[in-house]
Amino acid sequence: MDIIVSHNNLDFDGLASMVAAGKLFPRAIPVVSGTLSKNVRKFMGLYKDSLVFKLPNEIDLEKVERVIVVDTRNLNRLGALKVLGEREPEYIVFDHHPSGSGDLVGIINEIHKVGATTTILVEKIREKGINLTPFEATILALGIYEDTGSLLFSSTTSRDAEAVAYLLSQGTNLSVVAGFAEEPFDNEQRKLLQALLENIKLWRINGHDVVWASSLISGFVPGLDMVTHHLSEVEACDAVFVAVIMQGKAQVVARSKTPNIMVNEILAPLDGRGHEKAASAVVKKPDLDSIEQIIYRGLEEYVRAGLQARDIMSSPVKSITLQVTMEEVGRTMLRYGHTGMPVVDGEELVGIISRRDVDKARTHNLGHAPVKGFMSGEVVTVTPDTPISEIRRIVVARDIGRVPVVDNGRLVGIVSRTDLLRTLHGDHYPEDHMVLFNPSDDASGPDLQDTMEARLPRRIKDILQIAGNIADLMEVGVYCVGGFVRDLLIGVPNFDVDLVVEGDGLVFAERLASKLGGRSRLHERFKTGVVLLSDGYKIDVATARTEYYEFPAALPSVERSSMREDLYRRDFTINTLAICLNQHRYGELVDYFGGLQDLHEGLIRILYNLSFVEDPTRIIRAIRFETRFKFRIEPNTLDLARDAIHRRLLRQLSHKRIRQELLLILEERDPMPALRRMDEIGVWEYVLPEVKLDGALRYTLRRVPRVLAWLAERQLDLGLRRWVVYLEVLLAEVSLDVLAQILDRYKFDRDANKSLLNTPVMIEMARVFQENPDMPMSKLDCLLRGYSRENIVFFLLCVNEEWAWEKAVKYMELVKEVKSEMTGKDLIEMGLKPGPVFQVILDKLWAARLDGQVSCYEEEMALVQNWLEEGLL
């Protein structure tokens, strides 16, 4: 395990360096070693959901092999992690502090005389061409600005300025930087700040908090802009205006944190200069009262109304009731990307439940318990006209992730921490839950009746029409969905019918089975059923289900929304297509999520950003579909897959689920592209990390489809399981101990295990065979008899001499075609007594047939007679 650490009392340079190191070492886990500085603690109060850090007690220190240390080299500054020194892991060090005794020495030491450690890491990120999001660039800029005093400290270098310039090009939000970075402050400036604080006025204008402060001093204090900045931080306002008379002139400085207050316009009557968020003016004949009046009038004229709760809240609110279990709450949060939800009793808001509460319940095996035992009953609420600045203060002060919006006692919306952060960062801030498809209220697609008529067998068409008739009689909707529809549209034969019913799927399955003369197998818990026909053909039937949470407002169309909810659960847009089977809409394509367009463009696209979090096996499935159809994974989907892999979500999967997905890939016509893709994006290390997909192995894997196709042409593949052959190839070079571990992990069936354990024997047999060109077919049969078909195919793959290949192939054909014509009855008629000798004779006849010594019944009789006369039996 690799971890990233920094010093105790973590400042912004340490925090930013950890984030930057995470970009350079994406598999390393960031661990906070101790306390946070005041400013970082404040920052994390707002951004804790966006930066995932571990605490020392959340990792197994015994497994730490490499430590990336940033912004320090002193082991004693690592807080709870200084015990790592006793285990002597490898270190990689990034630091800008002067050397000291006892400094850590790493296998890589990047020690540079710059103003901030973050600068060193930003340079590495640029060299490697690693992309940064605007949010990441903002954090990194904070690190440099804090440690260089906004590039004013004497320790600042040109490299720091260049790093900041690069981060600005990546979208750094300077408003956020200004809100958190510390600046240098001398004694005179502190005195001036105190004087201003003693003469302050707070104005409330159009929902914005504006501070006015003025003072008269005898001397001159430089850095009034810095004092003004600190004043705005102390008062936590939206804008601040400061006027100080110094040496006979009034120095006026204004700062704004919102685009709704453009301070350059407000200071224009004072001949002020600057831009919308920072401006200043010098008044030569100062009168503080007059300046105050001018500024106040300007505020009344120019300040636009600020954002209120109603402008950013989510509505209607997804809520849950008191009786819902914690496990159900967890699934709902995961599905919709929420970190918390309101709890209601009827129409009354009675509590809030968070994802942390769910995790706590699961830790104590209380997922079955109702939500009322875990929710927080002290709910902080706001009204629709509460300013965003006030909500932001509530979130930070109370350390809560969401604030319900209540109007006249009724829950009308909710404002989350993410909603607030988007007011600061705009569209660049990551969504909790983000759809990746192009949403459309009109799901109607083309009429597919002609396509169905041309591409489906008569029997399937009859079944679909009967299903539609039954649905009409029940007054419910019925659709065929999923892979059946997808493959119909791209012309791939697939007659596995999946039906979804907008109604009682269990009753529908029973009636369909009765009409088709089959039987039904029902699953009450999941509201699904299978219709089984007499010849083994089956039809899957499911009930279109809505989620178990309640919406305070009704959806526009209950029927269509029910089907939409069911399709939204599916893995990729190309699998969300449905065809209506009801008579009045028979053959109409239903496409809520742009699946038809993605099918035409050859794209594999998930429906929402948490899809891989909800089910990481979808990553493997995406690869399988991509390579099967020669499509490509849509870029955002691929980025989210890589992110899920980086976050080690595949570790959460059971070995059984990984095995299922692996075998499906190995059953593909040519799984090699999928295996290569798995290796490329980091999936393979969670599947078979013991196997390296190197050149020699890839060459053999590429041969397998050709060999299997050749066998299929000659009908020599009957009963052959392709996935076993591929596993034989993949596991051929691992040791027996490692092979035993893999078999124990994946628990293949007994026959598969036996075949896999025999692969070393097949390798040895192939060697012996090729060293004996004159080996008769009967001898080869003695070697291979009793081994599985998959073992014999693997034997073929181990043969690399042309003559040996031809002979082995000839053997397989002979085994299929050659039959001994004599029977035990013939031997009795020859005067032999029944017994073990009969099997000996028949085996020898089989060998003689293989070696071409006999070719008919008469020759077999003559050969046996000869053995008897010579006493060979």
N, C-alpha and C positions, 0 to 999 in steps of 0.2 A: 504494500500500500504506500502511495506517495501522499504527503500532506504539505500544505502551505501554511506557514506561521509567521507572525510578526511579534513585536514587543508588547509587554503589558502596558496598560493605560494607552490603548491604541488611539493614535491620532489619524488625521486624514491621509497623511503620506503613507502610514502603515496600511490603512484600509485600502487606499487606491493601489498600493503596490501588490497587495494580496489579490485584488481583482485583476490587475494586469498579469500577474503570474499565472492566474487561472486561465488566461487566454493563451499563454505560452505552454502551459502544462495542463491541458484540459482534463487529464485523468486524475490529477491531484485533488485532494479534498482540502478546502480552506478551513482552518481551525482557529478560532479566537482563543488565545492563550490565557487571557485574564480580563481585566477591567477595560472599559472604554472611556476615552476622554469626554468631557462635557459636550463638546460640539458633535463628536461622533455619536454619542448616546442620543442626542437630539435628532441627528440625521437618521439613525436606525429606527427611532420611534415612528418615523414616517415611511421609511423604505424597507422595513424588515422583511416584508413579503417578497421583495425583489432580489435580495441578496441572501443566498443560502449558505450559512456558515454552520459548522459543527462546534460543539463544546468539547473540551478534552475528555469528559466522562462519556461522550457519545461515540468514541472510537476505541478500537482495541489497539493500545500502544504496542503490544507485542508484535503486531503485524506491520508496523511502520518500517519500511525499508529505506525510504529516501525522504528527506525533509528539505523543502525549498524555503529558505529563511530570507525575509525581506525587511529592510529598514532597520536592521540591527545585526551585530555579529556576537553579541554578548549573550552567552547561554543563560546567565542569571536573569536576563530581561524577558525570558520566555514564559514567565509565570509558572502555571501548572505543568507546562511542557518541558521544563528544564530537566525533568527526569529522563528525557530522551538521551541525554549525554551518557547515561549509564549503559545504554544499549548500543551505542556507537553506530547509528545509521549513517548512510551517505548524506552529505550536505551539499546543497547548491545555494550560494550566498549572493544576494544583491543588496548593496549598502552604499551610503554616501558619507557615513560618519568617519571621523578620524580613527586610526587604529588604536587599539588598547591591549593591555596584557590579557591573555586568556581568550582572545578572539577565536571564534570558530574558523576552521580552515576546511573548505569544501573541495569536492572534486572539480567544481567550477566556482570561481570567485570573480564576481563582477563588482569591483569596488572602484568607484569613480568620484572625483571631486566636483560634484555638481550640487545644486541647491536642494534637490529632492531625489529620493530613490526612485520615485515614480518615473522621473525623466529617463533613467537607465532602461527601465522596462518598456517605456513607450518607444524608445529607439529600437529595441529588439522586435517589438510588434511591427514597426514600420519595415524593418529589414525583411521580415518573413512574410510581409504582405497580408497580415491578418486583419480582417475587417472589424471595426468597432461600431457598435450602435451609438446613437447620440446620448443615450443614458449612460453607457459605459464611458464614453468620452468625457461626460460631465463629472463623473466620479474621479477619473484620472486627473482632470484639470484641478479639481478640488485639492487633491494631494499636492500638486505642484504649487498652486497658489498659496496654500497654507504654509508650507515649509519655506517658501521664498518671500513671504510677506507680500503676496500679489506682485512678485518679481521686483520688490523694492529692497530686500535684504542685500547686504554686500556679498553674501555667499552665492547670489544668483549668477548663473553663467548664461552664455549665449545658447548653450544646449537646452537649458530650461525654457528659454523663450521660444526656441524652435519647436520644442515638444508641445508647448502650449499652442503655438500657431497650427501645428498639425492637428491637435485635438479640436481646435476651433473649426478646422476644415471638415472634421468628422461630425460636427453638429453640437458641440458643447453648448449647454444652456447657461449663459453667464448670470442669469437671474438666480438660478439655483446656487451657483458657485458663490455669488455675492451674499446669499442668504446664510451661508454656513462658514465661509472662510474667515479665519482670524486675521487681523491686521495689526501692525506695530502701533503702539500707543505710548506717548511720553507723558511726563508728569503735568506739563502745561495743558496738554490736550485733555487730560483727565479732569483738571480743574475747570476747564471750559465746559466740558460735558456736564459736570455737576451743576454749574451755573445755569446751563440751559434746562436741565431737568427741574430746577427750582422755579423756572419761569415758562411753564409749558401749558399749551392749550390743546384740547382734543376736539376736533370737529368731525361730525358725522355727515357726510355729503353723498347722496345717492347710493347709500349702502356701503360706502368706503370709509375707513378710519384714516383721518389725516391729522398729522401732528404739526403744530406751529410752535416754534420756540425762538426766543430772542434774548440777547444779552448785550451789555456794554462793558468793554474792558479797556484798560489803559494802554497796554502794549499790543504786540502783534503775535498771534499764535498761528503758525502754518498748519496746513492739513485740515482745514475746516471741512473738506469733503469727507475725510476719514471720520472726523467727529460726528458729522451728520449721519454717516453710515452706522456708526455705533448707536447713535440715538434712535435710529429706526429699528435697530435690533432690540434695544431695551424696551421700546414701546410696542414692538410687534404690530406696526401699522402698515397701511397700504402705500402711504406717501408721507414724506416729511419735508417741511420747509423751515430753514434756519436762517436767521438774520443776526449778524453780530457786528456791532460798530467797533472797529479797530482803527486807531490812528486817524480818526476823523472821517472814515468811510464805512459804509455798510456793506459787508460781504454777505451775499445771499446765495445759499446753496440749496438745491432741491433734488430729491431722489424719489423715484416712483418704482413700485414693484408690479404695477399693473398697466396694461395698455389703455385702460380707461382713464388714466390720469396722465396727460402729456404735459410734463412740467415745462418744456420749452415754450409752449403756447402760453402758459400761465405767467411765466417770467418775461414774456415779450414786452409788456408795458414798461418794464424796468430796464429795457435794452439788454435783456438776458441772452445768453448764448448756450447752445448745447443741443441735445436730442431729446427724444420723447421721455426717456427714463432718467436722464441726468442733465442738469442745467445749472447755470450760475449767473450771477449778475453783480456788478459793483455800482453802488449808489453813492455819488459824491456828496450830496447834501442830504444826509440821512435823517429820516424821521420814522422810527420803528412803528408808530401807530399807522402812519400813512402806508408804509410798506405792507403791514398786516391787512389793511383794508383792500389794497390792490390785489393781493394774493387771494383773499377770501372771495372777492367778486369774480376773479378768474376761475376759481374752483367751481363756483355756482354756475358759471357760464359753460365751462369746458368739460367738466367731469361727467363721463357717461355712467349710466347705471351699471353696477357690477353684477357678476353672476350670482345667482341665488340657488338655493337647494332645488327649486323647481326646474332650473335650467339643466342640471346635470344628473338628477336622480334617475334611477331605473324604475320604471313603472309599466305594467302592474308588477307587484312584488310576488316573487315565489316564496311562499310561506309554508310552514308545517304545523301540524296540530300537536297537542300535548301527548297524545298516545302513540305517535310514531316512534319506532325503535331507533336507537343510535346507529345501528348498522344501516338502516334505510336512509337516515340523514346523511351518513357518509357517502352512500352511493349517489344520492341526489347532488351533494356538493361536488363530487367528482364529475358527474355528468355535465353540470353547468358551470364548473370552474369557480364556484363560490367558496369563500373562506368562512362564511357565516350566513345564517338565515334567521329571520324573525319567527317566533313561535306565537301562534294565535289560539285563542279559545273563543270560538265563534268569530265575531268581528273584532274582538278586543285583543290588542297586542299585550302579551303577558311575559315575553322574555326574548332573549337572543341566545342562539347556540352557535359555537364557533368550531372550526376544524380542530383546534386544540382540544376542545371538549370531546370530540369524537375520538381523537387519538388516545386520550386518557381512558375513555370507556373501553376501547379495544385492548389497551395495555392490561386492563384488569379483567378481561374476558366478560365485559358487560355490554356487548353489542346488542343483546336482546332486551336491554332495559329501556324504558320509555324516556323520551327526551326531557320530560319535566323534572327528572332527578338530576340533570346535568346543566340545564340552561341557567343563564344569569337572569335573575328576575328584576334587577335594577337596570332599567333600560333608559339610556339617555336619548331623547328625541329632539328633533327640530321641526320647525314649521316650513312650509314651502317658500316663504320669503326670507328665510335665514340666509345671511350673506355667506359666501364660500369661505371668506377669511375666518369667520366665526366657527364654521364647521371644522376647518383645518386646525384651529386652536383646540377644539374639543377632542379631535382624534389624537393629537399629540399629547395633550394634558392627561387624558383618560386612558391612553394606550389602547384604543379600541379600533377595530378594523372597519366598522360600518356604523352608520347612524340612520335609524328609521326616520322617515318624514311623516308627520301626523298632522292632519287637517281636521279640526273639530272632532277629535277623538277617533278619526278613521285613518287607518294606515294607507297612505297614498303613494309611497315611494320609499326608496332607500338609497343612501349615498355611501359608497364604499371608499376605502383608501385609494383604490385604483382610480375611481372617478375623480377624486381630488388631485391625484398626481397627473392625470391627463390635462387638468386645467393649467398645470405648470409646464408639462412636456408636450402637450398636444398629441398628435397621432403617433409620435415616436415612442411613447411609453407603451410597454407591452400590455396587451389585453389579458385579463383573467381568462375570459372565454371568447374566442374569436373564430368566426366561421371562415372557411377557406373557399367555399363554393360561391357562386353568384346567386344570391337568393332571389326567388321569384314567387309572387303570390299566384301567378297563373301557371299551374303545373301541367296544363293540357299539352300533349305532344301530338305527333302525327298518328293517323289511323294505320294500324299495322295488319289489318285483316288480309290484305293481299300477300304480305310477307309471311304471315302464319300459314296461309293456304299453300304457298309455294314451298315452304321449307319444313313443315311439320308432317310427320306420318299421319295417316287417317285416324289411327287409334288415339293419338295424343289430341288431335283436334276434337274428336268425339268427347273425350274426357273433359276438355276445357269447356265445351258447350254445355255438357251436362252439369258441370260445376256452376256455370252461370245461371242455368235454369233453376237449380236448387236454391241459389242465393236470392233469385227474384222471388221465389215462393216464400222464403224466410224473410224477405224485405231487408236484406243486408247486402253490403258490398263485398265482392270477392275479386281478388287480383292474383295473377301469377307474378312472382317477383324474383329478384336476385340473379344468380348466374344463368338461369334458364332464359331470362329476357336479354341479358347481356350477350350471350352466345347466339341467340336467335338473330340479333341485330348485326353481328359481325360474321354470320354465316358459319359458325362452328357447331357441329352436331352436339346437342346436349338435351336429353329428354328426361332429365330429373326435374320433375315439376314440384315447385314449392308454391303453396297457396296461402294468402293472408286474408282473413275474414274480418270485416268490420262488424262484428257482432259476436255471437257465441260460436267460437271455432270448434268446440267439442261436439255440439249438436250437429253442426255442419258436417264434420268428419263422419259421424255415425250415419247420416242420411246419404252422404256420397258413397260410403262403403256399401250400404244397402242397395243403392241404385246400380252400382257396378258389380254387384254379386261378390263382394269381398268382405273383409272384416276390418274393424278399426281397433287400434291400440291407443288409448288416451292417457295423457299426463295432466291430471287435474291441477297440480301445483303450478305448472307453467302454461296452462291453457292451450296445450298443443296436442296434436294427434297425428297418427300415421294410418293411412288407408292401405291395406295390404290386399293385393289381388291374388287369385289362385296360381298364377304363373310366376309369382315372386315380385312383380312390379309393385312399386310403392309410391305413394303421393304424400308429401308432408303438408300438414295443415296447421297454421298458427293463428292465434287471435291477435288482431291489431290492438295493442295496449297503450293507454295513456300512462303518464307517470303518476306516482302515488302522491305527489305534492299537489296542492290546490292553487289555482289562480284566482285572485280576488275578482278579476273581470273575465267575463265569458269570451271565448275565442269566436272569431267570426263564423266559422263553420265547424260544428262538432265532428261531423263525419270525416271531412277532409283533413282536419287537424289530427284526428285519430290515426289515419293512415300515414300522415306526414310524420307524426311522432315515431311510429313503428319504423319507417324507412330511415329516420334520422339516427337510429341505433346502429345502422350498418357501417361496415368498415370503410368503403370507398364509394365515391360518387357513381362509378360505373356499375356498382351493385345495388344502387337505390332505385333503379328503373322498375316500373311495374306496368302491367297490362290489365286493364279492366275487362272482366269476363261477363258482367251483367249485360243482358240483351240490348238495352238501349244505348250502351256505351261499348259494346263488344269490340275488342281490338284497339281501344284508345290507349295510347302510351301516356303514363303518368310520370312526370319528371320534375320533381320539386327542386332538385339540387344540381342541375346542369350536367347530369350524367351523360346525356346523349352527346353534348358538345365534347366532353372529355373523351368519350368513346371515339368520336370522329377524329379528335386531335391526338389520340393515343396517349392519354395522360392517366396516371394513377394518382388520385387526389383524395386525402382524407377530408372529412366534413368539417372538423373543428380542431383547434390547436391542442386540445387535451386528449385527442383520440388515442395516441400512443401511450399516454399516461394511464388511461383507463384500461387498455389492453395492449401491452407491449408485443404480443404475438403478431399484431397487425404489421409490425415492421417486417417480419419474415414473410408474411402473406403478401405485402406490397412487392417485395423482391420476387416472389414466385409469379405473381401476375405480370410484373414488368417483363420478366424474361420469357414467360410462356407466350404472351401476345406480342412480344417485341415492342412494347410500349416504353414509356419512360416515367419515372417518378417525378411528379410536378415539383418545381424547386422549393416552394415553401414546405411542402410535405417532406421532402428530403432533408431540409434543414431541421425540421421538428423531429424527424427520425434520428438524425445525428445527435441532436440535443438529448433525446431520451436515452440513447446509447451512452452518451457522455455522463448522464446522471445515473447510470447503472440500473435502469429500470428493468432490464432483462433479468437481473438477478432475482427479481421478485417472482419470476415464473417457476412453476413446478417443473421437474424434469419430464413429467408426463406430457405437459403441454408443449415443451420444446421438442420432445420426441415426435409428437403428432405432426408438428409443422415440418420437421426435418424429413420425415418419411414422405410427406406429401410432395416436397421438393424432389426427393430422390425417385419418386414415381413419375416425374415429368419425363417427356421424351428425351430431353437433353438437360440435365440439371447443372451442368458445368457453369454456364453463365450466372446462374443464381448463386452457386457456391462462391464464385469469384466475386460477385457483388457483396455477398455477406462478409467476405474477408476484407473487401475494400472499405466498407463503412463501419467495421468493428463489431459486427454481429457474431462472426465465427468464434471469437474467443469465449462466447457464452454457450456455444453449442458443442464444439469439440476442440478445446484449446490445446489438447495433446497432439493434434494433427496439424502440421504445417503444409499449407497448400502450395508447395514449391513446384519447380518446373517439371521434375520427373513424375510427380504424382499427377499434376495437371495433364501431362501427356497421356498417362494411362486412363485417366478419367475421360478424356476426349475419345479414347478408343471404344469405351464401353457402349455408347449408343450405336456405333457401327456394327459391333459384334452382336448386340441384341437384335438389331434390325435384320442382320444376316440370318440369325437363328429363326426369327419370326417368318421370314420368307420361306424357310424350309420346314416350318411348323415344328421346330425343335424347342420352342419356348413354352410349351404347355405347362401350366402350373408354376412357371418361373416367377419369382418375386424380385422385381428389378431393384428395389431398395436394398435387399440383402446383398446383391452383387456389388452395388456402389459402396455399401459399408465394408464389404470385404476388401475392396480396393483402398478405401480411406484408412482402414485400421491395420493394413497388412504389415506396416513397419513398426507398430508400437510393440512394446514389450508385453509379455504375458501378464505381468502384474498390472500394467496400465490398462490392458484390455479387460482384465477382470474388474477393474474399477469402473470402466465405462459401461460394461454389461450390468453391473450392479446399479449404476446410476440410472440407466434408461430402461432396464427391465424389459428387454425384448422377449418375444415368445421363445419357448424351448428350442424349436427347430432353428430359429434364426441364431440363437446363442451357439448352438452346436455347429452351424455352418461357419460362424465367425471364429470360433475356437479352432476350426480345422484349417484356417487359411495358412498357417505355417507349414502344415503337412502338404498342402497343395503346392506351395512354393518349392518344397523339397522334391515332390514327385515330378514337377515340371523340370527340375534340374536333372534328375535321374533319367527321365524320358529322353531329354535332348542329348544326354551323353551316350545313349544306346540307340543309334539309328536303326539297328536291325531288330529292335524289340517287336515281337509279334503282337497282333491285335489282342490276342487272348491274354498276354501278359499285361498289356495296358489296361484291359478290362479288370484283371485281378487287382491292379493298383487303384482303380477308380470306383469299382463296384462298392455299393453301400454308402457312397457319399451323395450329398444332395445335388440337385440340378444346379443350384447356385454355386456350389463348390466346383463343379465341372466347368461352368462358365469362367470362374476365376482361374482355374487351371489353364483354360484356353488363353486368357489374358496374360498369364505368366510365360507362355511359350513365345519366343521371339525369333526362332529359326523358321524360315519359310517351309522347309520340308516337314518340320515337326508340326507346324500349324496345319498343313494339308493332311497329315496323317491323323492328327487329333480330330479334325473335322470329319474325316472319313470314318473314324471310330464312332462318332456321335450318330452319323447317318446309319451305320451298320447296326448299332444298338437299337435304333428305332425300327429298322426294316427286317433284320434277321430274326427268324423264328426256327426253333428246332421242331421237326415234324414228328419224330418218334415220341411215344408216350409210355407210361408205365405198363399199359395194357400190352403194347408190343413186346416189352421186355419179358412179361409173364409168358406170352406165347412162345418166346425163344427159350423157355424153360428155366428162367431165373426166378428165384424166390424174392418176394417183396422184402425190402429192408433198406438200410442206409446206402447200400451199394447203388440203388436206383438213382439217388440224387447225384452220386459221384458220376455215374454214366451220363446222365442228362447234362451235367455241368461240362463234362468233357466233350459231349456233342456240340454244346453251345460254343465252346472254345474252338472246336474244329470248324464250325460254321464261320465264326469271326475270321479265322485264319485262312478261309477259302479251301480247306481240305475236303469238304463235302458241300454239295449244293442242292441235294434233293433227298427224298425219303429213301430211295434205293441205296444211295451212297452212304447214308447214315446206317442203314441196316447192315451193309457190308462191312463198315468200319467197326461196328459193335461186334459182329461175328468174328472179325479178325482179332479184336482184343481178347475175345473169349478163347480163341484157338491158341493165341500166344501167351495166355495166362496172365494178361496184364490187368485183369479184374479180380 
